[in-house]
Amino acid sequence: MTHVEHPPQADLPPLPPMTDLVLHMERVFDAPRELVWRAWTRPEVVVLWLGPVEWPAIKVEQDLRVGGAWRACLKSADSDDVLWQGGTYREIDPPRRLVFTFRWDDSHEDGPPVDTLVTVQFDETADGHTHMRFTHLGLKSEPSLTGHAYGWNSTADRLEAFLKTLE
């Protein structure tokens, strides 16, 4: 039986207008879909792989329900600098799909932070692996798109390495 959590629309604020800049990424993980789902949905596990290699997560909080918030703190591997990010869950369909907003807490090189939208789809392959399709909508500039592409790909590399430790 599938449980898809869809709240009444009044419970979630409308998304702001999204730009045309979109990051698409696909990965196949040598792990069952349930395991990859748990890696994304348990904060004590997310903190072990989230963030690019130069900015690993040091704190992750999740209220895993539609309308619930998530927050993560990334810390520079070279200094004491930290970056906070967070958002709100908009759709949760275990173990198939997560949709959440994403926003940096502070301004970056391309100006004030904006709300963006991340969709992560998990499909089980015939050989028991997980095909992850990742989309990040609404990035505000080409430098932001380039930076997020690097960051999310590095993060996916870290997730892949983490999943291998569980074999």
Phi and psi restraints in degrees (value plus and minus 20) as a CYANA .aco file:
   2 THR   PHI    -115.5   -75.5
   2 THR   PSI     116.0   156.0
   3 HIS   PHI    -134.7   -94.7
   3 HIS   PSI      95.0   135.0
   4 VAL   PHI    -133.5   -93.5
   4 VAL   PSI     103.1   143.1
   5 GLU   PHI    -114.0   -74.0
   5 GLU   PSI      92.0   132.0
   6 HIS   PHI    -145.6  -105.6
   6 HIS   PSI      91.1   131.1
   7 PRO   PHI    -100.3   -60.3
   7 PRO   PSI     144.2   184.2
   8 PRO   PHI     -78.8   -38.8
   8 PRO   PSI     122.5   162.5
   9 GLN   PHI     -77.0   -37.0
   9 GLN   PSI     -48.0    -8.0
  10 ALA   PHI     -84.9   -44.9
  10 ALA   PSI     -40.7    -0.7
  11 ASP   PHI     -96.7   -56.7
  11 ASP   PSI     -41.6    -1.6
  12 LEU   PHI    -134.0   -94.0
  12 LEU   PSI     115.6   155.6
  13 PRO   PHI     -88.0   -48.0
  13 PRO   PSI     131.4   171.4
  14 PRO   PHI     -84.9   -44.9
  14 PRO   PSI     130.3   170.3
  15 LEU   PHI     -93.6   -53.6
  15 LEU   PSI     124.9   164.9
  16 PRO   PHI     -89.8   -49.8
  16 PRO   PSI     144.8   184.8
  17 PRO   PHI     -77.3   -37.3
  17 PRO   PSI     118.7   158.7
  18 MET   PHI    -120.9   -80.9
  18 MET   PSI     124.6   164.6
  19 THR   PHI     -94.8   -54.8
  19 THR   PSI     154.3   194.3
  20 ASP   PHI    -103.9   -63.9
  20 ASP   PSI     -24.0    16.0
  21 LEU   PHI    -101.5   -61.5
  21 LEU   PSI     100.3   140.3
  22 VAL   PHI    -153.0  -113.0
  22 VAL   PSI     115.1   155.1
  23 LEU   PHI    -121.1   -81.1
  23 LEU   PSI     105.5   145.5
  24 HIS   PHI    -135.5   -95.5
  24 HIS   PSI     116.1   156.1
  25 MET   PHI    -165.2  -125.2
  25 MET   PSI     121.6   161.6
  26 GLU   PHI    -150.9  -110.9
  26 GLU   PSI     121.8   161.8
  27 ARG   PHI    -162.5  -122.5
  27 ARG   PSI     130.7   170.7
  28 VAL   PHI    -136.8   -96.8
  28 VAL   PSI     102.3   142.3
  29 PHE   PHI    -123.8   -83.8
  29 PHE   PSI     118.8   158.8
  30 ASP   PHI    -101.6   -61.6
  30 ASP   PSI      44.5    84.5
  31 ALA   PHI    -178.1  -138.1
  31 ALA   PSI     129.5   169.5
  32 PRO   PHI     -86.0   -46.0
  32 PRO   PSI     131.6   171.6
  33 ARG   PHI     -76.3   -36.3
  33 ARG   PSI     -61.5   -21.5
  34 GLU   PHI     -78.6   -38.6
  34 GLU   PSI     -59.2   -19.2
  35 LEU   PHI     -88.1   -48.1
  35 LEU   PSI     -62.6   -22.6
  36 VAL   PHI     -85.7   -45.7
  36 VAL   PSI     -60.0   -20.0
  37 TRP   PHI     -77.9   -37.9
  37 TRP   PSI     -68.6   -28.6
  38 ARG   PHI     -82.2   -42.2
  38 ARG   PSI     -54.9   -14.9
  39 ALA   PHI     -82.6   -42.6
  39 ALA   PSI     -51.3   -11.3
  40 TRP   PHI    -106.8   -66.8
  40 TRP   PSI     -37.9     2.1
  41 THR   PHI    -139.7   -99.7
  41 THR   PSI     -10.4    29.6
  42 ARG   PHI    -143.6  -103.6
  42 ARG   PSI      93.8   133.8
  43 PRO   PHI     -78.7   -38.7
  43 PRO   PSI     -52.7   -12.7
  44 GLU   PHI     -88.9   -48.9
  44 GLU   PSI     -37.7     2.3
  45 VAL   PHI    -116.4   -76.4
  45 VAL   PSI     -62.6   -22.6
  46 VAL   PHI     -74.9   -34.9
  46 VAL   PSI     -60.7   -20.7
  47 VAL   PHI     -82.4   -42.4
  47 VAL   PSI     -38.9     1.1
  48 LEU   PHI    -100.7   -60.7
  48 LEU   PSI     -34.4     5.6
  49 TRP   PHI    -157.2  -117.2
  49 TRP   PSI     -33.5     6.5
  50 LEU   PHI     -90.0   -50.0
  50 LEU   PSI     122.8   162.8
  51 GLY   PHI      78.7   118.7
  51 GLY   PSI     130.7   170.7
  52 PRO   PHI     -87.0   -47.0
  52 PRO   PSI     143.9   183.9
  53 VAL   PHI     -76.1   -36.1
  53 VAL   PSI     -54.5   -14.5
  54 GLU   PHI    -101.8   -61.8
  54 GLU   PSI     -31.8     8.2
  55 TRP   PHI    -158.7  -118.7
  55 TRP   PSI      43.7    83.7
  56 PRO   PHI     -90.2   -50.2
  56 PRO   PSI     130.7   170.7
  57 ALA   PHI     -86.4   -46.4
  57 ALA   PSI     123.9   163.9
  58 ILE   PHI    -139.8   -99.8
  58 ILE   PSI     -33.4     6.6
  59 LYS   PHI    -173.3  -133.3
  59 LYS   PSI     114.5   154.5
  60 VAL   PHI    -158.0  -118.0
  60 VAL   PSI     111.9   151.9
  61 GLU   PHI    -145.4  -105.4
  61 GLU   PSI     119.0   159.0
  62 GLN   PHI    -160.4  -120.4
  62 GLN   PSI     114.3   154.3
  63 ASP   PHI    -133.9   -93.9
  63 ASP   PSI      64.8   104.8
  64 LEU   PHI     -96.5   -56.5
  64 LEU   PSI      60.2   100.2
  65 ARG   PHI    -175.5  -135.5
  65 ARG   PSI     133.8   173.8
  66 VAL   PHI     -80.3   -40.3
  66 VAL   PSI     108.0   148.0
  67 GLY   PHI      71.5   111.5
  67 GLY   PSI     -31.8     8.2
  68 GLY   PHI     -98.6   -58.6
  68 GLY   PSI     133.3   173.3
  69 ALA   PHI    -115.1   -75.1
  69 ALA   PSI     135.2   175.2
  70 TRP   PHI    -150.8  -110.8
  70 TRP   PSI     130.0   170.0
  71 ARG   PHI    -166.1  -126.1
  71 ARG   PSI     127.0   167.0
  72 ALA   PHI    -164.1  -124.1
  72 ALA   PSI     125.4   165.4
  73 CYS   PHI    -135.0   -95.0
  73 CYS   PSI     104.1   144.1
  74 LEU   PHI    -123.9   -83.9
  74 LEU   PSI     120.4   160.4
  75 LYS   PHI    -141.8  -101.8
  75 LYS   PSI     114.9   154.9
  76 SER   PHI     -79.9   -39.9
  76 SER   PSI     117.1   157.1
  77 ALA   PHI     -92.2   -52.2
  77 ALA   PSI     -36.8     3.2
  78 ASP   PHI    -125.4   -85.4
  78 ASP   PSI     -29.3    10.7
  79 SER   PHI    -174.2  -134.2
  79 SER   PSI    -192.6  -152.6
  80 ASP   PHI    -112.9   -72.9
  80 ASP   PSI     -11.5    28.5
  81 ASP   PHI     -84.9   -44.9
  81 ASP   PSI     121.3   161.3
  82 VAL   PHI    -148.3  -108.3
  82 VAL   PSI     133.0   173.0
  83 LEU   PHI    -148.7  -108.7
  83 LEU   PSI     106.0   146.0
  84 TRP   PHI    -122.2   -82.2
  84 TRP   PSI     122.6   162.6
  85 GLN   PHI    -160.6  -120.6
  85 GLN   PSI     139.3   179.3
  86 GLY   PHI    -192.2  -152.2
  86 GLY   PSI    -196.9  -156.9
  87 GLY   PHI     155.8   195.8
  87 GLY   PSI    -182.5  -142.5
  88 THR   PHI    -152.1  -112.1
  88 THR   PSI     116.9   156.9
  89 TYR   PHI     -92.8   -52.8
  89 TYR   PSI     111.0   151.0
  90 ARG   PHI    -130.5   -90.5
  90 ARG   PSI     -46.4    -6.4
  91 GLU   PHI    -171.7  -131.7
  91 GLU   PSI     117.3   157.3
  92 ILE   PHI    -156.6  -116.6
  92 ILE   PSI      97.1   137.1
  93 ASP   PHI    -152.2  -112.2
  93 ASP   PSI      61.8   101.8
  94 PRO   PHI     -84.1   -44.1
  94 PRO   PSI     120.7   160.7
  95 PRO   PHI    -116.8   -76.8
  95 PRO   PSI      13.8    53.8
  96 ARG   PHI    -119.2   -79.2
  96 ARG   PSI     -56.7   -16.7
  97 ARG   PHI    -175.5  -135.5
  97 ARG   PSI     116.8   156.8
  98 LEU   PHI    -146.3  -106.3
  98 LEU   PSI     115.4   155.4
  99 VAL   PHI    -151.1  -111.1
  99 VAL   PSI     107.1   147.1
 100 PHE   PHI    -169.6  -129.6
 100 PHE   PSI     135.0   175.0
 101 THR   PHI    -101.3   -61.3
 101 THR   PSI     137.9   177.9
 102 PHE   PHI    -158.2  -118.2
 102 PHE   PSI     113.3   153.3
 103 ARG   PHI    -175.0  -135.0
 103 ARG   PSI     114.5   154.5
 104 TRP   PHI     -92.6   -52.6
 104 TRP   PSI     127.7   167.7
 105 ASP   PHI     -92.6   -52.6
 105 ASP   PSI     -56.0   -16.0
 106 ASP   PHI    -138.1   -98.1
 106 ASP   PSI     141.0   181.0
 107 SER   PHI     -84.3   -44.3
 107 SER   PSI     131.0   171.0
 108 HIS   PHI    -141.0  -101.0
 108 HIS   PSI    -188.1  -148.1
 109 GLU   PHI     -79.5   -39.5
 109 GLU   PSI     -42.6    -2.6
 110 ASP   PHI    -126.2   -86.2
 110 ASP   PSI       6.6    46.6
 111 GLY   PHI      82.1   122.1
 111 GLY   PSI    -185.2  -145.2
 112 PRO   PHI     -82.6   -42.6
 112 PRO   PSI     130.9   170.9
 113 PRO   PHI     -86.8   -46.8
 113 PRO   PSI     132.8   172.8
 114 VAL   PHI    -150.8  -110.8
 114 VAL   PSI     135.0   175.0
 115 ASP   PHI     -95.8   -55.8
 115 ASP   PSI     113.5   153.5
 116 THR   PHI    -147.4  -107.4
 116 THR   PSI     155.8   195.8
 117 LEU   PHI    -151.8  -111.8
 117 LEU   PSI     107.1   147.1
 118 VAL   PHI    -131.9   -91.9
 118 VAL   PSI     112.6   152.6
 119 THR   PHI    -143.3  -103.3
 119 THR   PSI     108.5   148.5
 120 VAL   PHI    -143.5  -103.5
 120 VAL   PSI      99.3   139.3
 121 GLN   PHI    -130.3   -90.3
 121 GLN   PSI     112.0   152.0
 122 PHE   PHI    -136.7   -96.7
 122 PHE   PSI      97.8   137.8
 123 ASP   PHI    -138.2   -98.2
 123 ASP   PSI     117.1   157.1
 124 GLU   PHI    -103.1   -63.1
 124 GLU   PSI     113.1   153.1
 125 THR   PHI    -110.0   -70.0
 125 THR   PSI     146.3   186.3
 126 ALA   PHI     -80.5   -40.5
 126 ALA   PSI     -48.4    -8.4
 127 ASP   PHI    -115.9   -75.9
 127 ASP   PSI      -5.0    35.0
 128 GLY   PHI      65.6   105.6
 128 GLY   PSI     -12.6    27.4
 129 HIS   PHI    -107.9   -67.9
 129 HIS   PSI     157.0   197.0
 130 THR   PHI    -140.1  -100.1
 130 THR   PSI     104.5   144.5
 131 HIS   PHI    -116.4   -76.4
 131 HIS   PSI      94.7   134.7
 132 MET   PHI    -121.9   -81.9
 132 MET   PSI     106.3   146.3
 133 ARG   PHI    -131.5   -91.5
 133 ARG   PSI     102.9   142.9
 134 PHE   PHI    -141.5  -101.5
 134 PHE   PSI     110.0   150.0
 135 THR   PHI    -152.0  -112.0
 135 THR   PSI     111.5   151.5
 136 HIS   PHI    -142.0  -102.0
 136 HIS   PSI      88.7   128.7
 137 LEU   PHI    -116.3   -76.3
 137 LEU   PSI     131.2   171.2
 138 GLY   PHI      65.7   105.7
 138 GLY   PSI      -2.8    37.2
 139 LEU   PHI     -84.6   -44.6
 139 LEU   PSI     120.8   160.8
 140 LYS   PHI    -111.5   -71.5
 140 LYS   PSI     -29.3    10.7
 141 SER   PHI    -178.4  -138.4
 141 SER   PSI     144.7   184.7
 142 GLU   PHI     -80.8   -40.8
 142 GLU   PSI     -62.9   -22.9
 143 PRO   PHI     -81.5   -41.5
 143 PRO   PSI     -56.2   -16.2
 144 SER   PHI     -85.4   -45.4
 144 SER   PSI     -63.6   -23.6
 145 LEU   PHI     -80.5   -40.5
 145 LEU   PSI     -66.1   -26.1
 146 THR   PHI     -82.6   -42.6
 146 THR   PSI     -65.0   -25.0
 147 GLY   PHI     -84.1   -44.1
 147 GLY   PSI     -63.8   -23.8
 148 HIS   PHI     -87.9   -47.9
 148 HIS   PSI     -56.2   -16.2
 149 ALA   PHI     -80.0   -40.0
 149 ALA   PSI     -65.7   -25.7
 150 TYR   PHI     -83.2   -43.2
 150 TYR   PSI     -69.3   -29.3
 151 GLY   PHI     -81.3   -41.3
 151 GLY   PSI     -66.8   -26.8
 152 TRP   PHI     -89.9   -49.9
 152 TRP   PSI     -55.5   -15.5
 153 ASN   PHI     -87.2   -47.2
 153 ASN   PSI     -61.4   -21.4
 154 SER   PHI     -83.8   -43.8
 154 SER   PSI     -59.1   -19.1
 155 THR   PHI     -83.7   -43.7
 155 THR   PSI     -62.6   -22.6
 156 ALA   PHI     -84.6   -44.6
 156 ALA   PSI     -55.3   -15.3
 157 ASP   PHI     -81.3   -41.3
 157 ASP   PSI     -62.8   -22.8
 158 ARG   PHI     -86.3   -46.3
 158 ARG   PSI     -58.2   -18.2
 159 LEU   PHI     -83.3   -43.3
 159 LEU   PSI     -64.3   -24.3
 160 GLU   PHI     -79.6   -39.6
 160 GLU   PSI     -64.3   -24.3
 161 ALA   PHI     -83.9   -43.9
 161 ALA   PSI     -61.4   -21.4
 162 PHE   PHI     -82.0   -42.0
 162 PHE   PSI     -66.5   -26.5
 163 LEU   PHI     -80.6   -40.6
 163 LEU   PSI     -53.5   -13.5
 164 LYS   PHI     -85.6   -45.6
 164 LYS   PSI     -48.1    -8.1
 165 THR   PHI     -90.5   -50.5
 165 THR   PSI     -34.8     5.2
 166 LEU   PHI    -112.1   -72.1
 166 LEU   PSI     -24.4    15.6
